């Protein structure tokens, strides 16, 4: 059929106006809602591509530990997997344009949610957060209804303006949670959201990276001890700077690359303790930190050299 999939984090050629849109009512409501809440909101909806890993937790305590570790390390994952350096056929000045777009879309439902690191954090605190995030739509009688701006807390009280006197179902709550987009999202599992889409070797590396860190007690504790003195301001700085400077982001007297070296070692050790021969999937990340060259920087090198400044070659280089 001549159809392929492009393993990249941001559409390298098309502008927003050129992007074909799915004819879905929910997306139409979402476009209307988010277009008023950030200059890059429609870029997020129309031109980005991520790959995510969902990991289990066994208890509330386990969730909190894994949430904190993974949220603090999302900028490290963003740097390692950065793979979106082109916009409108030219370098865009970022290593992860996909990640950058998420910095300018409705801050009430995105970002590094610092309350996760408060001593009181648990399921109830996340629920309180989600209850106050403005709703986008609700599904009734086989159609989506615009309820933009009303909180789920209002819905719980029967005060949804578009459905006065009606109360939510569990399905309404689950749908609402899908409209919240922090760097790590809590559902019945933890969703890692920091990585660009990339080639097969990187797709395999991503779950290996997180499983090695979060499913092994020694590695998880190593991460928690390392991040214990990171301030909220430092975590936010990494989130803000990494899309542009990647592993070369200055951090605590060194570079983020130094953190990545330790983290990849712990991930490898964690996988090897599982004795399932999984650590081979981290080889690609080991090369990234050894050379300091991320997938995005490889693409930029090819663009400037053998591609002759013609971005069309990316469709062959990264085609599935």
ZIURGI-V784529 format. One record per helix or strand of 3 or more residues. SS is the DSSP state (helix for helix, strand for strand). FROM is the first residue (numbers start at 1). TO is the last residue. If there is no record, write none. Layout:
ss = {SS & SS}
from = {FROM & FROM}
to = {TO & TO}
This chain:
ss = {helix & helix & helix & strand & helix & helix & helix & helix & strand & strand & helix & helix & helix & strand & strand & helix & helix & helix & helix & helix & helix & helix}
from = {16 & 25 & 41 & 53 & 60 & 97 & 114 & 123 & 137 & 143 & 152 & 161 & 170 & 184 & 190 & 200 & 217 & 232 & 256 & 279 & 295 & 311}
to = {18 & 34 & 47 & 55 & 80 & 104 & 117 & 132 & 140 & 146 & 156 & 163 & 177 & 186 & 192 & 214 & 227 & 248 & 274 & 291 & 304 & 317}
